Amino acid sequence: MSGDDSAPADAVADAELIAAIRQRLAGRGSLWINQRYWHQGEPAQREYFLKPARRGAVDGATLLGFDDWQDRHEDAVDLYLSYRRLSFDTLAQALAYTFAQLPLRPHDLRAAAARG
């Protein structure tokens, strides 16, 4: 990661965070975050996931999904605020994208990785 990347350098380089997420992926196969919030005065939700592209291969490619929708559009993907499905060569790349492009922070992923 270079110094001019838009992701918080300490978050992406955080070996503890990467280790916790790897452990979660190895044990559970995926990491999920669901958040409820208000968007323009209406209830909305976000859902985020990380999982290995190949089951059990936590050091290989990582799949990332992010959905953001108002509750009234829950079943209409074409009306979502955001619907993303991406693949990254490494977990570190997926995290760099997460912190640079999505409304999630390291503490969100730490909490999700720690859930039993």
C-alpha positions as CSV (number, residue, x, y, z in Angstrom):
1,M,0.0,0.0,0.0
2,S,1.4,3.4,-0.9
3,G,1.1,6.5,1.1
4,D,-1.3,8.1,-1.3
5,D,-3.9,5.4,-1.1
6,S,-7.3,6.6,0.1
7,A,-7.8,3.8,2.5
8,P,-6.7,4.4,6.1
9,A,-3.2,3.0,6.0
10,D,-3.3,1.7,9.6
11,A,-6.5,-0.2,9.0
12,V,-5.3,-2.0,5.9
13,A,-1.9,-2.8,7.5
14,D,-3.4,-3.9,10.8
15,A,-2.1,-7.4,11.1
16,E,-4.4,-8.1,14.0
17,L,-7.5,-7.2,12.0
18,I,-6.4,-9.3,9.0
19,A,-5.6,-12.2,11.3
20,A,-9.0,-12.0,13.1
21,I,-10.8,-11.9,9.7
22,R,-8.7,-14.8,8.4
23,Q,-9.6,-16.8,11.5
24,R,-13.3,-16.0,11.0
25,L,-13.2,-17.0,7.4
26,A,-11.3,-20.2,8.2
27,G,-13.8,-21.1,11.0
28,R,-17.1,-19.9,9.6
29,G,-16.5,-19.5,5.9
30,S,-17.6,-15.9,5.8
31,L,-17.9,-12.6,7.6
32,W,-21.2,-10.7,7.5
33,I,-22.2,-7.3,8.7
34,N,-25.8,-6.1,8.8
35,Q,-26.5,-2.4,9.7
36,R,-29.8,-0.6,10.0
37,Y,-29.9,3.2,9.6
38,W,-31.9,6.1,8.3
39,H,-31.6,7.4,4.7
40,Q,-33.4,10.6,3.8
41,G,-35.8,10.1,6.7
42,E,-36.6,6.4,5.8
43,P,-35.4,3.2,7.3
44,A,-32.6,1.5,5.3
45,Q,-30.2,-1.4,5.7
46,R,-26.7,-2.3,4.6
47,E,-25.3,-5.8,4.2
48,Y,-21.6,-6.6,3.7
49,F,-19.9,-9.9,3.3
50,L,-16.4,-11.3,2.8
51,K,-15.7,-14.9,1.9
52,P,-13.0,-16.9,0.2
53,A,-13.5,-17.4,-3.5
54,R,-12.8,-21.1,-3.0
55,R,-14.2,-22.6,0.2
56,G,-11.4,-22.9,2.8
57,A,-8.8,-21.0,0.8
58,V,-8.5,-18.0,3.1
59,D,-5.1,-16.9,1.7
60,G,-6.4,-16.8,-1.9
61,A,-8.9,-14.7,-3.7
62,T,-11.6,-13.0,-1.6
63,L,-15.2,-12.2,-2.6
64,L,-16.8,-9.1,-1.4
65,G,-20.5,-8.2,-1.4
66,F,-22.2,-5.0,-0.4
67,D,-25.9,-4.1,-0.6
68,D,-27.5,-0.9,0.6
69,W,-31.2,-0.4,0.3
70,Q,-34.2,1.5,1.7
71,D,-36.6,-0.9,3.4
72,R,-39.3,-0.1,0.9
73,H,-37.0,-1.5,-1.9
74,E,-35.8,-4.6,-0.1
75,D,-36.9,-7.0,-2.9
76,A,-36.0,-4.7,-5.8
77,V,-32.3,-5.0,-6.4
78,D,-32.5,-2.6,-9.4
79,L,-33.7,0.1,-6.9
80,Y,-30.9,-0.5,-4.4
81,L,-28.7,2.5,-3.4
82,S,-25.8,0.1,-4.0
83,Y,-25.3,-3.5,-5.1
84,R,-21.8,-4.7,-5.5
85,R,-20.2,-8.1,-6.0
86,L,-16.4,-8.0,-6.4
87,S,-13.5,-10.4,-6.4
88,F,-10.0,-9.5,-5.1
89,D,-6.7,-11.4,-5.3
90,T,-6.1,-11.0,-1.6
91,L,-7.9,-10.2,1.6
92,A,-5.7,-7.1,2.1
93,Q,-7.0,-5.8,-1.3
94,A,-10.6,-6.4,-0.3
95,L,-10.0,-4.5,2.9
96,A,-8.3,-1.6,1.2
97,Y,-11.4,-1.3,-1.1
98,T,-13.8,-1.6,1.9
99,F,-12.2,1.2,3.8
100,A,-11.7,3.5,0.7
101,Q,-15.1,2.9,-1.0
102,L,-17.6,1.7,1.5
103,P,-19.2,3.2,4.7
104,L,-17.5,0.6,7.0
105,R,-14.7,1.1,9.4
106,P,-12.1,-1.2,11.0
107,H,-14.1,-1.4,14.2
108,D,-17.1,-2.7,12.3
109,L,-15.1,-5.6,10.9
110,R,-13.3,-6.3,14.2
111,A,-16.7,-6.6,15.9
112,A,-18.0,-9.0,13.2
113,A,-14.9,-11.1,13.3
114,A,-15.2,-11.4,17.1
115,R,-18.9,-12.5,17.1
116,G,-19.2,-16.2,18.0
